[in-house]
């Protein structure tokens, strides 16, 4: 839902449901899920609480829908990586790492929406928490598949290590503990996908 257009001009053009989601995103990211009430969202969206409840049965449902949209952005990054680098799993993995690296400046100001939300939603039965867990499981499956196609010796272990690096970079950007986090992230992932034992390192067969 990011845009270079000024927020008032952009929001005025949105349909009511999208305007509510846009306002919720702004407030959840800047103030946190628990601190933001439905009335504040209504005021930010220039609508009413009644209008919000026409689109979302509860605040929890609104939070869950916002996180579904965020998750869809990440899944779209997987789709783009596969579309832009067909048959090149190593490049697909690097494209995902670049997607995360490019997003670190924004995370340094607001934090990762998944990490922030998990901290506020300890109940694993919460609908928004379930959205996050399903998203992470789906993301892991896709990354394991890429690692397998890349010929990495242990795809599940490789995917776990890459995930630790990607998510660790987001936390480091958020707390400011590591400088040049994006650059360091890319160097680490590049080393991972070209580790010894991967067919990616093998020389191409001679042509006739």
Order of alpha helices (4+ residues) and beta strands (2+ residues): alpha-alpha-alpha-alpha-alpha-alpha-alpha-alpha-alpha-alpha
